[in-house]
């Protein structure tokens, strides 16, 4: 069974939200990205607080992520549901390997790696990747 393991929130002030979640709910910061994101955990569930640069995406809930044991099996099920095969996330994305949408268009990250350990092949983003997410 796939496990929902993270939720991403777009915000103009990730540090302010991180402080709130840490002080209010005892969450812990596990990572900060070069692009301004702050990643929190309660030891089971993770929250990614992503810097909203005022682009096309409004602040608020952005996407959620499943940790899976066999992503190829999930990809087949996605395609059987009439949704295009999940696409690889850029190399600078720290955790999720692929992304898809549900039938209503909600973004879903898919990871075999999990959401606490940064992917080993992670690299620095290009300026274009930072600008266009």
Backbone as XML, in Angstrom:
<?xml version="1.0"?>
<chain id="A" units="angstrom">
  <residue number="1" name="UNK">
    <atom name="N" x="0.843" y="-1.180" z="0.000"/>
    <atom name="CA" x="0.000" y="0.000" z="0.000"/>
    <atom name="C" x="0.886" y="1.239" z="0.000"/>
  </residue>
  <residue number="2" name="UNK">
    <atom name="N" x="0.554" y="2.178" z="-0.861"/>
    <atom name="CA" x="1.270" y="3.450" z="-0.870"/>
    <atom name="C" x="0.924" y="4.223" z="0.396"/>
  </residue>
  <residue number="3" name="UNK">
    <atom name="N" x="1.877" y="5.053" z="0.840"/>
    <atom name="CA" x="1.697" y="5.812" z="2.073"/>
    <atom name="C" x="1.832" y="7.301" z="1.782"/>
  </residue>
  <residue number="4" name="UNK">
    <atom name="N" x="0.817" y="8.087" z="2.150"/>
    <atom name="CA" x="0.955" y="9.540" z="2.019"/>
    <atom name="C" x="1.965" y="9.973" z="3.067"/>
  </residue>
  <residue number="5" name="UNK">
    <atom name="N" x="3.056" y="10.597" z="2.621"/>
    <atom name="CA" x="4.145" y="10.935" z="3.530"/>
    <atom name="C" x="4.483" y="12.412" z="3.582"/>
  </residue>
  <residue number="6" name="UNK">
    <atom name="N" x="3.987" y="13.203" z="2.625"/>
    <atom name="CA" x="4.285" y="14.625" z="2.734"/>
    <atom name="C" x="3.232" y="15.479" z="2.060"/>
  </residue>
  <residue number="7" name="UNK">
    <atom name="N" x="3.226" y="16.708" z="2.498"/>
    <atom name="CA" x="2.346" y="17.739" z="1.980"/>
    <atom name="C" x="3.216" y="18.964" z="1.728"/>
  </residue>
  <residue number="8" name="UNK">
    <atom name="N" x="3.007" y="19.633" z="0.613"/>
    <atom name="CA" x="3.782" y="20.834" z="0.307"/>
    <atom name="C" x="2.882" y="22.059" z="0.364"/>
  </residue>
  <residue number="9" name="UNK">
    <atom name="N" x="3.410" y="23.106" z="0.958"/>
    <atom name="CA" x="2.702" y="24.375" z="1.083"/>
    <atom name="C" x="3.567" y="25.454" z="0.455"/>
  </residue>
  <residue number="10" name="UNK">
    <atom name="N" x="2.982" y="26.231" z="-0.464"/>
    <atom name="CA" x="3.666" y="27.391" z="-1.026"/>
    <atom name="C" x="3.447" y="28.558" z="-0.085"/>
  </residue>
  <residue number="11" name="UNK">
    <atom name="N" x="4.507" y="29.318" z="0.183"/>
    <atom name="CA" x="4.421" y="30.451" z="1.096"/>
    <atom name="C" x="5.462" y="31.504" z="0.723"/>
  </residue>
  <residue number="12" name="UNK">
    <atom name="N" x="5.170" y="32.755" z="1.006"/>
    <atom name="CA" x="6.143" y="33.817" z="0.757"/>
    <atom name="C" x="7.177" y="33.885" z="1.871"/>
  </residue>
  <residue number="13" name="UNK">
    <atom name="N" x="6.960" y="33.151" z="2.977"/>
    <atom name="CA" x="7.880" y="33.188" z="4.116"/>
    <atom name="C" x="8.008" y="31.798" z="4.755"/>
  </residue>
  <residue number="14" name="UNK">
    <atom name="N" x="8.785" y="30.890" z="4.130"/>
    <atom name="CA" x="8.943" y="29.544" z="4.679"/>
    <atom name="C" x="9.481" y="29.520" z="6.114"/>
  </residue>
  <residue number="15" name="UNK">
    <atom name="N" x="10.380" y="30.427" z="6.449"/>
    <atom name="CA" x="10.950" y="30.432" z="7.798"/>
    <atom name="C" x="9.880" y="30.751" z="8.848"/>
  </residue>
  <residue number="16" name="UNK">
    <atom name="N" x="8.985" y="31.688" z="8.532"/>
    <atom name="CA" x="7.908" y="32.044" z="9.454"/>
    <atom name="C" x="6.998" y="30.840" z="9.695"/>
  </residue>
  <residue number="17" name="UNK">
    <atom name="N" x="6.622" y="30.129" z="8.620"/>
    <atom name="CA" x="5.779" y="28.946" z="8.782"/>
    <atom name="C" x="6.519" y="27.831" z="9.520"/>
  </residue>
  <residue number="18" name="UNK">
    <atom name="N" x="7.799" y="27.666" z="9.222"/>
    <atom name="CA" x="8.585" y="26.638" z="9.918"/>
    <atom name="C" x="8.596" y="26.905" z="11.420"/>
  </residue>
  <residue number="19" name="UNK">
    <atom name="N" x="8.815" y="28.143" z="11.783"/>
    <atom name="CA" x="8.812" y="28.505" z="13.205"/>
    <atom name="C" x="7.470" y="28.160" z="13.839"/>
  </residue>
  <residue number="20" name="UNK">
    <atom name="N" x="6.371" y="28.487" z="13.151"/>
    <atom name="CA" x="5.042" y="28.178" z="13.667"/>
    <atom name="C" x="4.866" y="26.673" z="13.877"/>
  </residue>
  <residue number="21" name="UNK">
    <atom name="N" x="5.170" y="25.863" z="12.869"/>
    <atom name="CA" x="4.958" y="24.420" z="12.988"/>
    <atom name="C" x="5.895" y="23.778" z="14.012"/>
  </residue>
  <residue number="22" name="UNK">
    <atom name="N" x="7.112" y="24.282" z="14.112"/>
    <atom name="CA" x="8.051" y="23.736" z="15.109"/>
    <atom name="C" x="7.622" y="24.110" z="16.525"/>
  </residue>
  <residue number="23" name="UNK">
    <atom name="N" x="7.275" y="25.374" z="16.737"/>
    <atom name="CA" x="6.918" y="25.824" z="18.084"/>
    <atom name="C" x="5.533" y="25.345" z="18.508"/>
  </residue>
  <residue number="24" name="UNK">
    <atom name="N" x="4.616" y="25.233" z="17.566"/>
    <atom name="CA" x="3.246" y="24.870" z="17.905"/>
    <atom name="C" x="3.038" y="23.363" z="17.957"/>
  </residue>
  <residue number="25" name="UNK">
    <atom name="N" x="3.608" y="22.630" z="17.006"/>
    <atom name="CA" x="3.365" y="21.193" z="16.885"/>
    <atom name="C" x="4.606" y="20.335" z="17.119"/>
  </residue>
  <residue number="26" name="UNK">
    <atom name="N" x="5.688" y="20.950" z="17.598"/>
    <atom name="CA" x="6.933" y="20.242" z="17.904"/>
    <atom name="C" x="7.548" y="19.530" z="16.704"/>
  </residue>
  <residue number="27" name="UNK">
    <atom name="N" x="7.306" y="20.037" z="15.505"/>
    <atom name="CA" x="7.942" y="19.453" z="14.322"/>
    <atom name="C" x="9.410" y="19.844" z="14.329"/>
  </residue>
  <residue number="28" name="UNK">
    <atom name="N" x="10.210" y="19.118" z="13.564"/>
    <atom name="CA" x="11.644" y="19.382" z="13.483"/>
    <atom name="C" x="12.028" y="19.700" z="12.051"/>
  </residue>
  <residue number="29" name="UNK">
    <atom name="N" x="12.969" y="20.631" z="11.889"/>
    <atom name="CA" x="13.506" y="20.951" z="10.573"/>
    <atom name="C" x="14.504" y="19.872" z="10.200"/>
  </residue>
  <residue number="30" name="UNK">
    <atom name="N" x="14.327" y="19.275" z="9.000"/>
    <atom name="CA" x="15.259" y="18.252" z="8.538"/>
    <atom name="C" x="16.132" y="18.730" z="7.390"/>
  </residue>
  <residue number="31" name="UNK">
    <atom name="N" x="15.720" y="19.827" z="6.736"/>
    <atom name="CA" x="16.528" y="20.326" z="5.625"/>
    <atom name="C" x="16.059" y="21.726" z="5.251"/>
  </residue>
  <residue number="32" name="UNK">
    <atom name="N" x="16.989" y="22.474" z="4.663"/>
    <atom name="CA" x="16.681" y="23.749" z="4.018"/>
    <atom name="C" x="17.274" y="23.665" z="2.626"/>
  </residue>
  <residue number="33" name="UNK">
    <atom name="N" x="16.525" y="24.117" z="1.633"/>
    <atom name="CA" x="17.029" y="24.063" z="0.258"/>
    <atom name="C" x="17.690" y="25.377" z="-0.128"/>
  </residue>
  <residue number="34" name="UNK">
    <atom name="N" x="18.503" y="25.313" z="-1.166"/>
    <atom name="CA" x="19.159" y="26.508" z="-1.683"/>
    <atom name="C" x="18.152" y="27.478" z="-2.274"/>
  </residue>
  <residue number="35" name="UNK">
    <atom name="N" x="16.945" y="26.989" z="-2.595"/>
    <atom name="CA" x="15.922" y="27.827" z="-3.209"/>
    <atom name="C" x="14.959" y="28.409" z="-2.182"/>
  </residue>
  <residue number="36" name="UNK">
    <atom name="N" x="15.256" y="28.248" z="-0.882"/>
    <atom name="CA" x="14.465" y="28.881" z="0.161"/>
    <atom name="C" x="13.452" y="27.998" z="0.853"/>
  </residue>
  <residue number="37" name="UNK">
    <atom name="N" x="13.332" y="26.746" z="0.447"/>
    <atom name="CA" x="12.381" y="25.835" z="1.078"/>
    <atom name="C" x="12.871" y="25.341" z="2.427"/>
  </residue>
  <residue number="38" name="UNK">
    <atom name="N" x="11.931" y="25.032" z="3.306"/>
    <atom name="CA" x="12.234" y="24.453" z="4.612"/>
    <atom name="C" x="11.414" y="23.169" z="4.730"/>
  </residue>
  <residue number="39" name="UNK">
    <atom name="N" x="12.071" y="22.077" z="5.143"/>
    <atom name="CA" x="11.438" y="20.765" z="5.200"/>
    <atom name="C" x="11.347" y="20.300" z="6.648"/>
  </residue>
  <residue number="40" name="UNK">
    <atom name="N" x="10.124" y="19.961" z="7.065"/>
    <atom name="CA" x="9.837" y="19.596" z="8.450"/>
    <atom name="C" x="9.351" y="18.161" z="8.540"/>
  </residue>
  <residue number="41" name="UNK">
    <atom name="N" x="9.494" y="17.567" z="9.745"/>
    <atom name="CA" x="8.929" y="16.239" z="9.984"/>
    <atom name="C" x="8.456" y="16.134" z="11.416"/>
  </residue>
  <residue number="42" name="UNK">
    <atom name="N" x="7.506" y="15.234" z="11.608"/>
    <atom name="CA" x="7.109" y="14.839" z="12.957"/>
    <atom name="C" x="7.649" y="13.440" z="13.234"/>
  </residue>
  <residue number="43" name="UNK">
    <atom name="N" x="8.499" y="12.946" z="12.343"/>
    <atom name="CA" x="9.062" y="11.606" z="12.449"/>
    <atom name="C" x="8.318" y="10.601" z="11.588"/>
  </residue>
  <residue number="44" name="UNK">
    <atom name="N" x="7.129" y="10.990" z="11.141"/>
    <atom name="CA" x="6.331" y="10.116" z="10.286"/>
    <atom name="C" x="5.870" y="10.869" z="9.042"/>
  </residue>
  <residue number="45" name="UNK">
    <atom name="N" x="5.259" y="12.034" z="9.252"/>
    <atom name="CA" x="4.716" y="12.830" z="8.162"/>
    <atom name="C" x="5.602" y="14.055" z="7.971"/>
  </residue>
  <residue number="46" name="UNK">
    <atom name="N" x="5.738" y="14.488" z="6.730"/>
    <atom name="CA" x="6.641" y="15.584" z="6.406"/>
    <atom name="C" x="5.892" y="16.723" z="5.736"/>
  </residue>
  <residue number="47" name="UNK">
    <atom name="N" x="6.329" y="17.937" z="6.020"/>
    <atom name="CA" x="5.769" y="19.119" z="5.383"/>
    <atom name="C" x="6.904" y="19.872" z="4.695"/>
  </residue>
  <residue number="48" name="UNK">
    <atom name="N" x="6.710" y="20.154" z="3.410"/>
    <atom name="CA" x="7.653" y="20.964" z="2.643"/>
    <atom name="C" x="7.070" y="22.365" z="2.547"/>
  </residue>
  <residue number="49" name="UNK">
    <atom name="N" x="7.796" y="23.344" z="3.056"/>
    <atom name="CA" x="7.380" y="24.744" z="2.978"/>
    <atom name="C" x="8.194" y="25.375" z="1.859"/>
  </residue>
  <residue number="50" name="UNK">
    <atom name="N" x="7.555" y="25.601" z="0.719"/>
    <atom name="CA" x="8.250" y="26.033" z="-0.490"/>
    <atom name="C" x="8.090" y="27.529" z="-0.702"/>
  </residue>
  <residue number="51" name="UNK">
    <atom name="N" x="9.185" y="28.178" z="-1.062"/>
    <atom name="CA" x="9.179" y="29.618" z="-1.276"/>
    <atom name="C" x="8.366" y="29.974" z="-2.512"/>
  </residue>
  <residue number="52" name="UNK">
    <atom name="N" x="7.346" y="30.772" z="-2.322"/>
    <atom name="CA" x="6.535" y="31.268" z="-3.432"/>
    <atom name="C" x="7.170" y="32.557" z="-3.922"/>
  </residue>
  <residue number="53" name="UNK">
    <atom name="N" x="7.672" y="32.513" z="-5.105"/>
    <atom name="CA" x="8.351" y="33.671" z="-5.696"/>
    <atom name="C" x="7.376" y="34.596" z="-6.413"/>
  </residue>
  <residue number="54" name="UNK">
    <atom name="N" x="6.075" y="34.438" z="-6.145"/>
    <atom name="CA" x="5.084" y="35.319" z="-6.756"/>
    <atom name="C" x="4.783" y="34.963" z="-8.189"/>
  </residue>
  <residue number="55" name="UNK">
    <atom name="N" x="5.046" y="33.724" z="-8.553"/>
    <atom name="CA" x="4.820" y="33.293" z="-9.928"/>
    <atom name="C" x="3.390" y="32.871" z="-10.182"/>
  </residue>
  <residue number="56" name="UNK">
    <atom name="N" x="3.240" y="31.780" z="-10.889"/>
    <atom name="CA" x="1.936" y="31.330" z="-11.344"/>
    <atom name="C" x="1.155" y="30.565" z="-10.283"/>
  </residue>
  <residue number="57" name="UNK">
    <atom name="N" x="1.795" y="30.109" z="-9.231"/>
    <atom name="CA" x="1.138" y="29.290" z="-8.224"/>
    <atom name="C" x="0.775" y="30.135" z="-7.012"/>
  </residue>
  <residue number="58" name="UNK">
    <atom name="N" x="-0.487" y="30.083" z="-6.568"/>
    <atom name="CA" x="-0.860" y="30.848" z="-5.379"/>
    <atom name="C" x="-0.287" y="30.212" z="-4.113"/>
  </residue>
  <residue number="59" name="UNK">
    <atom name="N" x="-0.161" y="31.007" z="-3.054"/>
    <atom name="CA" x="0.261" y="30.443" z="-1.776"/>
    <atom name="C" x="-0.839" y="29.530" z="-1.261"/>
  </residue>
  <residue number="60" name="UNK">
    <atom name="N" x="-0.434" y="28.542" z="-0.482"/>
    <atom name="CA" x="-1.373" y="27.578" z="0.078"/>
    <atom name="C" x="-0.960" y="26.160" z="-0.267"/>
  </residue>
  <residue number="61" name="UNK">
    <atom name="N" x="-1.880" y="25.220" z="-0.119"/>
    <atom name="CA" x="-1.577" y="23.832" z="-0.422"/>
    <atom name="C" x="-1.141" y="23.705" z="-1.872"/>
  </residue>
  <residue number="62" name="UNK">
    <atom name="N" x="-0.061" y="22.944" z="-2.109"/>
    <atom name="CA" x="0.528" y="22.860" z="-3.440"/>
    <atom name="C" x="0.458" y="21.444" z="-4.001"/>
  </residue>
  <residue number="63" name="UNK">
    <atom name="N" x="0.937" y="20.472" z="-3.254"/>
    <atom name="CA" x="0.866" y="19.074" z="-3.679"/>
    <atom name="C" x="1.046" y="18.172" z="-2.471"/>
  </residue>
  <residue number="64" name="UNK">
    <atom name="N" x="0.844" y="16.870" z="-2.664"/>
    <atom name="CA" x="1.130" y="15.891" z="-1.623"/>
    <atom name="C" x="1.910" y="14.761" z="-2.253"/>
  </residue>
  <residue number="65" name="UNK">
    <atom name="N" x="2.533" y="13.946" z="-1.422"/>
    <atom name="CA" x="3.407" y="12.908" z="-1.954"/>
    <atom name="C" x="3.184" y="11.554" z="-1.326"/>
  </residue>
  <residue number="66" name="UNK">
    <atom name="N" x="3.262" y="10.529" z="-2.167"/>
    <atom name="CA" x="3.191" y="9.143" z="-1.728"/>
    <atom name="C" x="4.578" y="8.523" z="-1.736"/>
  </residue>
  <residue number="67" name="UNK">
    <atom name="N" x="4.871" y="7.760" z="-0.706"/>
    <atom name="CA" x="6.044" y="6.892" z="-0.691"/>
    <atom name="C" x="5.539" y="5.513" z="-1.085"/>
  </residue>
  <residue number="68" name="UNK">
    <atom name="N" x="6.177" y="4.902" z="-2.078"/>
    <atom name="CA" x="5.727" y="3.611" z="-2.598"/>
    <atom name="C" x="6.875" y="2.612" z="-2.610"/>
  </residue>
  <residue number="69" name="UNK">
    <atom name="N" x="6.527" y="1.339" z="-2.603"/>
    <atom name="CA" x="7.541" y="0.292" z="-2.678"/>
    <atom name="C" x="7.894" y="-0.058" z="-4.118"/>
  </residue>
  <residue number="70" name="UNK">
    <atom name="N" x="6.939" y="0.097" z="-5.036"/>
    <atom name="CA" x="7.132" y="-0.287" z="-6.440"/>
    <atom name="C" x="6.504" y="0.775" z="-7.332"/>
  </residue>
  <residue number="71" name="UNK">
    <atom name="N" x="7.299" y="1.763" z="-7.722"/>
    <atom name="CA" x="6.732" y="2.869" z="-8.488"/>
    <atom name="C" x="6.283" y="2.441" z="-9.882"/>
  </residue>
  <residue number="72" name="UNK">
    <atom name="N" x="6.912" y="1.444" z="-10.478"/>
    <atom name="CA" x="6.477" y="0.982" z="-11.798"/>
    <atom name="C" x="5.048" y="0.452" z="-11.752"/>
  </residue>
  <residue number="73" name="UNK">
    <atom name="N" x="4.702" y="-0.243" z="-10.693"/>
    <atom name="CA" x="3.329" y="-0.739" z="-10.532"/>
    <atom name="C" x="2.359" y="0.441" z="-10.424"/>
  </residue>
  <residue number="74" name="UNK">
    <atom name="N" x="2.752" y="1.475" z="-9.692"/>
    <atom name="CA" x="1.921" y="2.668" z="-9.559"/>
    <atom name="C" x="1.788" y="3.373" z="-10.908"/>
  </residue>
  <residue number="75" name="UNK">
    <atom name="N" x="2.884" y="3.462" z="-11.664"/>
    <atom name="CA" x="2.847" y="4.108" z="-12.977"/>
    <atom name="C" x="1.841" y="3.398" z="-13.889"/>
  </residue>
  <residue number="76" name="UNK">
    <atom name="N" x="1.848" y="2.069" z="-13.856"/>
    <atom name="CA" x="0.900" y="1.304" z="-14.663"/>
    <atom name="C" x="-0.536" y="1.625" z="-14.265"/>
  </residue>
  <residue number="77" name="UNK">
    <atom name="N" x="-0.789" y="1.719" z="-12.972"/>
    <atom name="CA" x="-2.140" y="2.028" z="-12.499"/>
    <atom name="C" x="-2.564" y="3.442" z="-12.899"/>
  </residue>
  <residue number="78" name="UNK">
    <atom name="N" x="-1.616" y="4.384" z="-12.849"/>
    <atom name="CA" x="-1.907" y="5.756" z="-13.269"/>
    <atom name="C" x="-2.335" y="5.753" z="-14.732"/>
  </residue>
  <residue number="79" name="UNK">
    <atom name="N" x="-1.567" y="5.056" z="-15.570"/>
    <atom name="CA" x="-1.887" y="5.002" z="-16.996"/>
    <atom name="C" x="-3.219" y="4.290" z="-17.247"/>
  </residue>
  <residue number="80" name="UNK">
    <atom name="N" x="-3.503" y="3.232" z="-16.483"/>
    <atom name="CA" x="-4.780" y="2.528" z="-16.613"/>
    <atom name="C" x="-5.950" y="3.443" z="-16.268"/>
  </residue>
  <residue number="81" name="UNK">
    <atom name="N" x="-5.715" y="4.435" z="-15.422"/>
    <atom name="CA" x="-6.755" y="5.389" z="-15.048"/>
    <atom name="C" x="-6.914" y="6.497" z="-16.090"/>
  </residue>
  <residue number="82" name="UNK">
    <atom name="N" x="-6.109" y="6.429" z="-17.160"/>
    <atom name="CA" x="-6.215" y="7.425" z="-18.220"/>
    <atom name="C" x="-5.398" y="8.677" z="-17.990"/>
  </residue>
  <residue number="83" name="UNK">
    <atom name="N" x="-4.487" y="8.625" z="-17.040"/>
    <atom name="CA" x="-3.608" y="9.755" z="-16.712"/>
    <atom name="C" x="-2.249" y="9.491" z="-17.366"/>
  </residue>
  <residue number="84" name="UNK">
    <atom name="N" x="-1.613" y="10.517" z="-17.954"/>
    <atom name="CA" x="-0.277" y="10.294" z="-18.536"/>
    <atom name="C" x="0.711" y="9.765" z="-17.490"/>
  </residue>
  <residue number="85" name="UNK">
    <atom name="N" x="1.641" y="8.969" z="-17.954"/>
    <atom name="CA" x="2.679" y="8.384" z="-17.089"/>
    <atom name="C" x="3.371" y="9.489" z="-16.282"/>
  </residue>
  <residue number="86" name="UNK">
    <atom name="N" x="3.626" y="9.260" z="-14.997"/>
    <atom name="CA" x="4.342" y="10.257" z="-14.189"/>
    <atom name="C" x="5.661" y="10.661" z="-14.841"/>
  </residue>
  <residue number="87" name="UNK">
    <atom name="N" x="6.021" y="11.928" z="-14.643"/>
    <atom name="CA" x="7.246" y="12.471" z="-15.223"/>
    <atom name="C" x="8.303" y="12.649" z="-14.153"/>
  </residue>
  <residue number="88" name="UNK">
    <atom name="N" x="9.546" y="12.493" z="-14.572"/>
    <atom name="CA" x="10.674" y="12.651" z="-13.645"/>
    <atom name="C" x="10.733" y="14.080" z="-13.140"/>
  </residue>
  <residue number="89" name="UNK">
    <atom name="N" x="11.041" y="14.230" z="-11.854"/>
    <atom name="CA" x="11.258" y="15.543" z="-11.251"/>
    <atom name="C" x="12.680" y="15.980" z="-11.598"/>
  </residue>
  <residue number="90" name="UNK">
    <atom name="N" x="12.924" y="17.287" z="-11.669"/>
    <atom name="CA" x="14.290" y="17.757" z="-11.947"/>
    <atom name="C" x="15.272" y="17.237" z="-10.898"/>
  </residue>
  <residue number="91" name="UNK">
    <atom name="N" x="16.516" y="17.106" z="-11.310"/>
    <atom name="CA" x="17.536" y="16.560" z="-10.430"/>
    <atom name="C" x="17.747" y="17.320" z="-9.141"/>
  </residue>
  <residue number="92" name="UNK">
    <atom name="N" x="17.398" y="18.622" z="-9.121"/>
    <atom name="CA" x="17.610" y="19.405" z="-7.904"/>
    <atom name="C" x="16.499" y="19.196" z="-6.884"/>
  </residue>
  <residue number="93" name="UNK">
    <atom name="N" x="15.413" y="18.525" z="-7.253"/>
    <atom name="CA" x="14.343" y="18.244" z="-6.299"/>
    <atom name="C" x="14.865" y="17.201" z="-5.321"/>
  </residue>
  <residue number="94" name="UNK">
    <atom name="N" x="14.829" y="17.534" z="-4.047"/>
    <atom name="CA" x="15.542" y="16.749" z="-3.043"/>
    <atom name="C" x="14.963" y="15.370" z="-2.760"/>
  </residue>
  <residue number="95" name="UNK">
    <atom name="N" x="13.666" y="15.193" z="-2.922"/>
    <atom name="CA" x="13.054" y="13.986" z="-2.409"/>
    <atom name="C" x="12.329" y="13.165" z="-3.469"/>
  </residue>
  <residue number="96" name="UNK">
    <atom name="N" x="11.265" y="13.680" z="-4.040"/>
    <atom name="CA" x="10.435" y="12.898" z="-4.963"/>
    <atom name="C" x="11.138" y="12.671" z="-6.292"/>
  </residue>
  <residue number="97" name="UNK">
    <atom name="N" x="10.931" y="11.482" z="-6.847"/>
    <atom name="CA" x="11.537" y="11.162" z="-8.132"/>
    <atom name="C" x="10.624" y="11.475" z="-9.313"/>
  </residue>
  <residue number="98" name="UNK">
    <atom name="N" x="9.308" y="11.303" z="-9.146"/>
    <atom name="CA" x="8.366" y="11.530" z="-10.227"/>
    <atom name="C" x="7.157" y="12.330" z="-9.732"/>
  </residue>
  <residue number="99" name="UNK">
    <atom name="N" x="6.421" y="12.908" z="-10.698"/>
    <atom name="CA" x="5.211" y="13.648" z="-10.369"/>
    <atom name="C" x="4.134" y="13.300" z="-11.385"/>
  </residue>
  <residue number="100" name="UNK">
    <atom name="N" x="2.896" y="13.268" z="-10.888"/>
    <atom name="CA" x="1.731" y="13.056" z="-11.742"/>
    <atom name="C" x="0.604" y="13.931" z="-11.216"/>
  </residue>
  <residue number="101" name="UNK">
    <atom name="N" x="-0.570" y="13.774" z="-11.774"/>
    <atom name="CA" x="-1.774" y="14.471" z="-11.318"/>
    <atom name="C" x="-2.882" y="13.447" z="-11.139"/>
  </residue>
  <residue number="102" name="UNK">
    <atom name="N" x="-3.835" y="13.784" z="-10.281"/>
    <atom name="CA" x="-5.017" y="12.932" z="-10.184"/>
    <atom name="C" x="-6.027" y="13.400" z="-11.242"/>
  </residue>
  <residue number="103" name="UNK">
    <atom name="N" x="-7.165" y="12.725" z="-11.383"/>
    <atom name="CA" x="-8.121" y="13.130" z="-12.419"/>
    <atom name="C" x="-8.634" y="14.562" z="-12.293"/>
  </residue>
  <residue number="104" name="UNK">
    <atom name="N" x="-8.571" y="15.168" z="-11.115"/>
    <atom name="CA" x="-8.976" y="16.561" z="-10.940"/>
    <atom name="C" x="-7.826" y="17.534" z="-11.137"/>
  </residue>
  <residue number="105" name="UNK">
    <atom name="N" x="-6.621" y="17.037" z="-11.419"/>
    <atom name="CA" x="-5.475" y="17.902" z="-11.666"/>
    <atom name="C" x="-4.607" y="18.193" z="-10.463"/>
  </residue>
  <residue number="106" name="UNK">
    <atom name="N" x="-4.902" y="17.591" z="-9.299"/>
    <atom name="CA" x="-4.074" y="17.804" z="-8.110"/>
    <atom name="C" x="-2.712" y="17.140" z="-8.300"/>
  </residue>
  <residue number="107" name="UNK">
    <atom name="N" x="-1.651" y="17.861" z="-7.957"/>
    <atom name="CA" x="-0.295" y="17.344" z="-8.124"/>
    <atom name="C" x="0.031" y="16.292" z="-7.069"/>
  </residue>
  <residue number="108" name="UNK">
    <atom name="N" x="0.680" y="15.205" z="-7.524"/>
    <atom name="CA" x="1.080" y="14.107" z="-6.636"/>
    <atom name="C" x="2.534" y="13.767" z="-6.915"/>
  </residue>
  <residue number="109" name="UNK">
    <atom name="N" x="3.376" y="13.822" z="-5.898"/>
    <atom name="CA" x="4.751" y="13.348" z="-6.004"/>
    <atom name="C" x="4.786" y="11.871" z="-5.642"/>
  </residue>
  <residue number="110" name="UNK">
    <atom name="N" x="5.702" y="11.147" z="-6.295"/>
    <atom name="CA" x="5.872" y="9.712" z="-6.045"/>
    <atom name="C" x="7.341" y="9.461" z="-5.757"/>
  </residue>
  <residue number="111" name="UNK">
    <atom name="N" x="7.603" y="8.724" z="-4.674"/>
    <atom name="CA" x="8.986" y="8.461" z="-4.279"/>
    <atom name="C" x="9.151" y="7.054" z="-3.733"/>
  </residue>
  <residue number="112" name="UNK">
    <atom name="N" x="10.180" y="6.363" z="-4.204"/>
    <atom name="CA" x="10.634" y="5.128" z="-3.551"/>
    <atom name="C" x="11.683" y="5.467" z="-2.507"/>
  </residue>
  <residue number="113" name="UNK">
    <atom name="N" x="12.356" y="6.598" z="-2.683"/>
    <atom name="CA" x="13.423" y="7.057" z="-1.798"/>
    <atom name="C" x="12.902" y="7.457" z="-0.419"/>
  </residue>
  <residue number="114" name="UNK">
    <atom name="N" x="11.673" y="7.954" z="-0.365"/>
    <atom name="CA" x="11.133" y="8.477" z="0.882"/>
    <atom name="C" x="11.326" y="9.974" z="0.962"/>
  </residue>
  <residue number="115" name="UNK">
    <atom name="N" x="10.839" y="10.571" z="2.032"/>
    <atom name="CA" x="10.843" y="12.018" z="2.153"/>
    <atom name="C" x="11.693" y="12.523" z="3.308"/>
  </residue>
  <residue number="116" name="UNK">
    <atom name="N" x="12.487" y="11.666" z="3.910"/>
    <atom name="CA" x="13.410" y="12.125" z="4.944"/>
    <atom name="C" x="14.842" y="12.169" z="4.446"/>
  </residue>
  <residue number="117" name="UNK">
    <atom name="N" x="15.181" y="11.303" z="3.492"/>
    <atom name="CA" x="16.544" y="11.249" z="2.970"/>
    <atom name="C" x="16.616" y="11.923" z="1.617"/>
  </residue>
  <residue number="118" name="UNK">
    <atom name="N" x="17.551" y="12.846" z="1.466"/>
    <atom name="CA" x="17.744" y="13.531" z="0.196"/>
    <atom name="C" x="18.257" y="12.529" z="-0.824"/>
  </residue>
  <residue number="119" name="UNK">
    <atom name="N" x="17.709" y="12.593" z="-2.042"/>
    <atom name="CA" x="18.154" y="11.691" z="-3.101"/>
    <atom name="C" x="19.657" y="11.841" z="-3.318"/>
  </residue>
  <residue number="120" name="UNK">
    <atom name="N" x="20.369" y="10.731" z="-3.465"/>
    <atom name="CA" x="21.826" y="10.826" z="-3.624"/>
    <atom name="C" x="22.260" y="11.516" z="-4.901"/>
  </residue>
  <residue number="121" name="UNK">
    <atom name="N" x="21.459" y="11.461" z="-5.952"/>
    <atom name="CA" x="21.861" y="12.071" z="-7.222"/>
    <atom name="C" x="21.504" y="13.545" z="-7.319"/>
  </residue>
  <residue number="122" name="UNK">
    <atom name="N" x="21.065" y="14.128" z="-6.205"/>
    <atom name="CA" x="20.648" y="15.527" z="-6.188"/>
    <atom name="C" x="21.768" y="16.417" z="-6.704"/>
  </residue>
  <residue number="123" name="UNK">
    <atom name="N" x="21.396" y="17.401" z="-7.485"/>
    <atom name="CA" x="22.367" y="18.357" z="-8.024"/>
    <atom name="C" x="21.843" y="19.771" z="-7.834"/>
  </residue>
  <residue number="124" name="UNK">
    <atom name="N" x="22.674" y="20.743" z="-8.080"/>
    <atom name="CA" x="22.277" y="22.138" z="-7.975"/>
    <atom name="C" x="21.355" y="22.492" z="-9.138"/>
  </residue>
  <residue number="125" name="UNK">
    <atom name="N" x="20.305" y="23.292" z="-8.901"/>
    <atom name="CA" x="19.394" y="23.683" z="-9.976"/>
    <atom name="C" x="20.014" y="24.715" z="-10.903"/>
  </residue>
  <residue number="126" name="UNK">
    <atom name="N" x="19.549" y="24.706" z="-12.154"/>
    <atom name="CA" x="19.931" y="25.767" z="-13.078"/>
    <atom name="C" x="19.049" y="26.974" z="-12.787"/>
  </residue>
  <residue number="127" name="UNK">
    <atom name="N" x="19.435" y="28.144" z="-13.278"/>
    <atom name="CA" x="18.622" y="29.346" z="-13.081"/>
    <atom name="C" x="17.233" y="29.167" z="-13.682"/>
  </residue>
  <residue number="128" name="UNK">
    <atom name="N" x="17.152" y="28.500" z="-14.845"/>
    <atom name="CA" x="15.869" y="28.279" z="-15.490"/>
    <atom name="C" x="14.968" y="27.366" z="-14.638"/>
  </residue>
  <residue number="129" name="UNK">
    <atom name="N" x="15.529" y="26.330" z="-14.025"/>
    <atom name="CA" x="14.735" y="25.438" z="-13.183"/>
    <atom name="C" x="14.209" y="26.164" z="-11.960"/>
  </residue>
  <residue number="130" name="UNK">
    <atom name="N" x="15.021" y="27.040" z="-11.381"/>
    <atom name="CA" x="14.578" y="27.808" z="-10.222"/>
    <atom name="C" x="13.438" y="28.732" z="-10.623"/>
  </residue>
  <residue number="131" name="UNK">
    <atom name="N" x="13.588" y="29.400" z="-11.753"/>
    <atom name="CA" x="12.584" y="30.379" z="-12.181"/>
    <atom name="C" x="11.261" y="29.728" z="-12.550"/>
  </residue>
  <residue number="132" name="UNK">
    <atom name="N" x="11.294" y="28.555" z="-13.190"/>
    <atom name="CA" x="10.072" y="27.940" z="-13.684"/>
    <atom name="C" x="9.640" y="26.709" z="-12.913"/>
  </residue>
  <residue number="133" name="UNK">
    <atom name="N" x="10.342" y="26.375" z="-11.806"/>
    <atom name="CA" x="9.942" y="25.304" z="-10.907"/>
    <atom name="C" x="9.847" y="23.978" z="-11.540"/>
  </residue>
</chain>
